[in-house]
Amino acid sequence: DEYQWKGPFYFIQGADPQFGLMKAWAVGDTNNEDDEWGEEIKLAEQAVQAINKLNPKPKFFVLCGDLIHGMPGTQWRKDQEQDLKNVLKNTDQDIPLVFVSGNHDIGNTPTRETIENYCKNWGDDYFSFWVGGVFFLVLNSQLYFDSSKCPELKQAQDVWLNEQLAVAEKRKCKHIIVFQHIPLFLRKPDEDHDYFNLENSVRQEIMEKFHKAGVKAVFSGHYHRNAGGSYRGLEMVVSSAIGCQLGEDTHGLRVVVVTDEKIVHRYYSLNELSSQGIDKELLDMLAKQN
């Protein structure tokens, strides 16, 4: 049923609720001081409440990684995961949740074990799904960042991705949209590699693959600031965090409208989305029947 285009729809993208980072960042010890996350709980609750009030309802709510701050094997991790699940349980039952793995969820250098633990808790680390003729791909970007401890898992994702892109071509989908935690790039496709983007040669290979397959947009988090750019018609959208802000942006969510021709998105602060909802311009796009 979902292979068919049925007219415009929208979804909500959030990133980095990262329970525990705000205190760790304030204290200046991001490795150990994440033993409090009351502030993040409130922000995540506000995000869920804002989403539940929206009318019409979004097709789904995707969280682009760093669900919690505690790295694999650290002390507060289990409690952080449980508290986030308790908040997310209150999401309207008609709004599916989509989870993307981040570096804090599976480790900067993931292993088979850390990925298996993530999958037990949150679902597969990469998968695809269809909504109204649009093909969505969720990727484990950590395998592109450092797969030295599980090279066979990176290879498996690569094989799978090629198969999926072939399926998309055969099915003549309306658009292809990708979700991953780490951005390909922040502003320019040829910018230098650092902690917040993918290494240049890896990035180039993925961008070319996406471009050839006709991927329209990649949505990610990780940067805790809004950013983005484009590469040969492929838009890179970097959304700031629900949780800790590292720049000048506000705690927020991105509303993404998918129309026949294009993908239009806008970042809202949680306060704005709670109090005013989606603005008229985007609602008008949703109301247009193709």
C-alpha positions as CSV (number, residue, x, y, z in Angstrom):
1,D,0.0,0.0,0.0
2,E,2.8,2.5,0.9
3,Y,4.5,2.0,-2.5
4,Q,2.0,4.4,-4.0
5,W,2.2,8.2,-4.0
6,K,-1.0,9.5,-2.3
7,G,-0.2,13.2,-2.2
8,P,1.8,15.5,0.1
9,F,2.6,14.4,3.7
10,Y,5.1,15.4,6.4
11,F,7.2,13.9,9.1
12,I,9.1,15.3,12.2
13,Q,12.9,15.0,12.5
14,G,14.6,15.4,15.8
15,A,18.2,14.7,16.9
16,D,20.4,14.3,19.9
17,P,18.1,14.2,22.9
18,Q,21.4,12.9,24.5
19,F,20.3,12.5,28.1
20,G,23.3,13.5,30.3
21,L,25.2,15.9,28.0
22,M,23.9,19.2,29.4
23,K,25.4,18.7,32.8
24,A,28.6,17.1,31.5
25,W,29.0,20.0,29.1
26,A,28.4,22.6,31.8
27,V,30.9,21.0,34.1
28,G,33.4,20.6,31.4
29,D,33.9,16.8,31.8
30,T,32.0,15.1,29.0
31,N,33.4,11.7,29.8
32,N,32.2,11.3,33.4
33,E,29.9,14.0,34.5
34,D,26.6,12.8,33.0
35,D,24.9,11.7,36.2
36,E,22.0,14.2,35.9
37,W,19.6,14.6,32.9
38,G,16.5,16.2,34.4
39,E,16.7,19.1,32.0
40,E,16.9,16.8,29.0
41,I,13.9,14.8,30.2
42,K,11.8,18.0,30.3
43,L,12.9,19.0,26.8
44,A,12.1,15.5,25.4
45,E,8.7,15.7,27.1
46,Q,8.1,19.1,25.5
47,A,9.1,17.7,22.1
48,V,6.6,14.7,22.5
49,Q,3.8,17.1,23.7
50,A,4.4,19.4,20.8
51,I,4.3,16.6,18.3
52,N,1.1,15.1,19.8
53,K,-0.7,18.4,19.4
54,L,0.0,18.7,15.6
55,N,-2.9,18.5,13.2
56,P,-2.8,16.8,10.8
57,K,-0.6,14.2,12.4
58,P,3.0,13.6,11.0
59,K,3.5,10.3,9.3
60,F,6.4,9.5,11.7
61,F,8.9,11.0,14.2
62,V,12.5,10.1,13.5
63,L,15.3,10.6,16.0
64,C,18.7,10.9,14.3
65,G,20.9,9.5,16.9
66,D,22.7,10.2,20.2
67,L,19.6,9.2,22.1
68,I,21.6,9.2,25.3
69,H,25.0,10.5,26.3
70,G,26.4,7.5,28.2
71,M,28.8,5.6,25.9
72,P,28.6,1.8,25.8
73,G,29.8,0.3,29.1
74,T,29.4,3.5,31.1
75,Q,27.7,3.9,34.5
76,W,24.5,5.9,33.8
77,R,23.7,4.4,30.4
78,K,20.9,2.0,31.4
79,D,19.1,4.7,33.5
80,Q,19.3,7.2,30.6
81,E,17.9,4.7,28.1
82,Q,15.0,3.8,30.5
83,D,14.2,7.5,31.1
84,L,14.1,8.2,27.4
85,K,11.9,5.3,26.7
86,N,9.5,6.4,29.5
87,V,9.2,9.8,27.8
88,L,8.8,8.4,24.3
89,K,6.1,6.0,25.4
90,N,3.8,9.0,25.5
91,T,4.1,9.7,21.8
92,D,0.7,9.4,20.1
93,Q,0.2,5.8,19.1
94,D,-0.6,6.8,15.5
95,I,2.8,8.4,15.1
96,P,5.5,5.7,14.6
97,L,9.0,6.3,16.1
98,V,12.0,5.7,13.9
99,F,15.4,5.4,15.6
100,V,18.9,6.1,14.1
101,S,22.1,5.0,15.9
102,G,24.5,7.7,16.9
103,N,28.1,7.5,18.1
104,H,27.0,7.7,21.8
105,D,24.6,4.9,21.2
106,I,27.1,2.4,19.7
107,G,30.5,4.0,20.5
108,N,32.9,6.0,18.4
109,T,34.5,2.8,17.3
110,P,31.5,0.4,17.3
111,T,31.9,-3.4,17.8
112,R,29.6,-6.2,17.0
113,E,28.6,-6.3,20.7
114,T,27.8,-2.6,21.0
115,I,25.7,-2.7,17.8
116,E,23.9,-5.9,19.0
117,N,23.1,-4.1,22.3
118,Y,21.7,-1.1,20.5
119,C,19.6,-3.3,18.2
120,K,18.1,-5.1,21.3
121,N,17.1,-1.7,22.8
122,W,16.1,0.4,19.8
123,G,15.7,-1.8,16.7
124,D,17.9,-2.4,13.7
125,D,20.9,-0.1,13.1
126,Y,20.0,0.1,9.4
127,F,16.8,-0.5,7.5
128,S,14.4,0.9,4.9
129,F,10.7,1.7,4.8
130,W,8.1,3.2,2.5
131,V,5.6,6.0,3.1
132,G,3.3,7.0,0.4
133,G,5.6,6.2,-2.5
134,V,8.6,7.7,-0.9
135,F,11.6,5.4,0.0
136,F,13.4,6.1,3.3
137,L,16.8,4.6,4.3
138,V,18.2,4.6,7.8
139,L,21.9,4.1,7.9
140,N,24.5,3.4,10.6
141,S,26.9,6.3,9.9
142,Q,29.3,5.1,12.6
143,L,30.4,2.3,10.2
144,Y,31.5,5.0,7.8
145,F,33.3,6.9,10.6
146,D,35.3,4.0,12.1
147,S,34.5,0.4,11.3
148,S,38.0,-0.9,12.3
149,K,36.6,-3.3,15.0
150,C,33.8,-4.7,12.8
151,P,34.8,-4.3,9.1
152,E,32.4,-7.2,8.1
153,L,29.5,-5.2,9.4
154,K,30.4,-2.2,7.3
155,Q,30.7,-4.5,4.3
156,A,27.2,-5.9,5.0
157,Q,25.7,-2.5,5.2
158,D,27.4,-1.5,1.9
159,V,26.0,-4.6,0.1
160,W,22.6,-4.0,1.6
161,L,22.6,-0.3,0.6
162,N,23.4,-1.1,-3.0
163,E,20.6,-3.6,-3.1
164,Q,18.2,-1.0,-1.6
165,L,19.1,1.7,-4.1
166,A,18.5,-0.9,-6.9
167,V,15.1,-1.6,-5.5
168,A,14.3,2.1,-5.4
169,E,15.2,2.4,-9.0
170,K,13.1,-0.5,-10.0
171,R,10.0,0.6,-8.0
172,K,10.2,4.1,-9.5
173,C,9.8,5.8,-6.1
174,K,8.8,9.4,-5.8
175,H,11.8,10.4,-3.7
176,I,14.6,8.7,-1.8
177,I,15.4,10.2,1.6
178,V,18.3,9.1,3.9
179,F,18.6,9.4,7.7
180,Q,22.0,9.1,9.5
181,H,23.6,10.5,12.6
182,I,26.9,12.0,11.3
183,P,26.5,14.5,8.4
184,L,28.3,13.8,5.2
185,F,29.4,17.5,5.4
186,L,28.3,20.5,7.4
187,R,28.3,23.3,4.7
188,K,30.5,22.4,1.7
189,P,31.0,19.0,0.1
190,D,34.8,19.5,0.0
191,E,35.3,20.9,3.5
192,D,38.0,19.4,5.7
193,H,37.2,16.3,7.8
194,D,36.7,16.8,11.5
195,Y,34.7,15.2,14.4
196,F,31.4,16.4,13.0
197,N,31.6,15.1,9.4
198,L,32.8,12.1,7.4
199,E,36.3,11.7,6.1
200,N,36.7,13.2,2.6
201,S,37.2,10.0,0.5
202,V,34.4,8.1,2.3
203,R,32.1,11.2,1.9
204,Q,32.9,11.5,-1.8
205,E,32.1,7.9,-2.5
206,I,28.7,8.1,-0.6
207,M,27.8,11.4,-2.2
208,E,28.4,10.1,-5.6
209,K,26.4,6.9,-4.9
210,F,23.5,8.9,-3.6
211,H,23.7,11.4,-6.5
212,K,23.6,8.6,-9.0
213,A,20.7,6.9,-7.3
214,G,18.7,10.1,-7.2
215,V,18.7,10.6,-3.4
216,K,17.0,14.0,-2.7
217,A,18.1,14.6,0.9
218,V,20.1,13.3,3.8
219,F,18.9,14.3,7.3
220,S,21.3,14.1,10.2
221,G,22.1,15.5,13.7
222,H,25.4,15.1,15.6
223,Y,26.4,18.8,15.3
224,H,24.1,20.3,17.9
225,R,23.6,23.2,15.6
226,N,21.7,23.8,12.3
227,A,23.7,23.6,9.1
228,G,23.6,22.1,5.6
229,G,24.5,22.5,2.0
230,S,24.1,20.6,-1.2
231,Y,26.1,18.4,-3.6
232,R,24.8,18.0,-7.2
233,G,21.2,18.2,-6.3
234,L,21.5,16.2,-3.1
235,E,20.6,18.3,0.0
236,M,22.5,17.8,3.2
237,V,20.3,18.9,6.2
238,V,21.9,19.1,9.6
239,S,19.5,19.6,12.5
240,S,20.3,21.0,15.9
241,A,19.5,19.1,19.1
242,I,16.4,18.5,21.2
243,G,18.9,18.5,24.0
244,C,22.2,20.3,24.6
245,Q,23.0,23.2,22.2
246,L,26.6,23.8,21.2
247,G,25.8,26.9,19.2
248,E,23.3,29.7,19.0
249,D,20.3,27.6,18.0
250,T,17.3,26.7,20.3
251,H,16.2,23.2,21.4
252,G,14.0,22.2,18.5
253,L,12.5,19.9,15.9
254,R,12.4,20.0,12.1
255,V,9.2,19.7,10.2
256,V,9.7,18.1,6.7
257,V,7.0,18.4,4.1
258,V,7.2,16.0,1.1
259,T,5.4,17.1,-2.0
260,D,5.3,15.7,-5.5
261,E,8.2,17.8,-6.7
262,K,10.3,18.7,-3.7
263,I,11.2,18.4,0.0
264,V,10.6,21.5,2.1
265,H,11.7,21.7,5.7
266,R,11.8,24.2,8.5
267,Y,13.4,24.0,12.0
268,Y,11.1,25.1,14.9
269,S,12.1,25.8,18.5
270,L,10.2,23.6,20.9
271,N,8.4,26.6,22.3
272,E,7.4,27.8,18.8
273,L,6.1,24.3,17.7
274,S,4.2,23.9,21.1
275,S,2.5,27.3,21.0
276,Q,1.9,27.9,17.3
277,G,2.2,24.6,15.5
278,I,3.2,24.4,11.8
279,D,3.0,27.7,9.9
280,K,0.4,28.2,7.2
281,E,2.7,28.1,4.2
282,L,3.6,24.4,5.0
283,L,0.0,23.5,5.9
284,D,-1.0,24.9,2.5
285,M,1.5,22.6,0.8
286,L,0.0,19.6,2.6
287,A,-3.5,20.6,1.6
288,K,-2.7,20.6,-2.2
289,Q,-4.1,17.5,-3.8
290,N,-2.0,16.1,-6.7
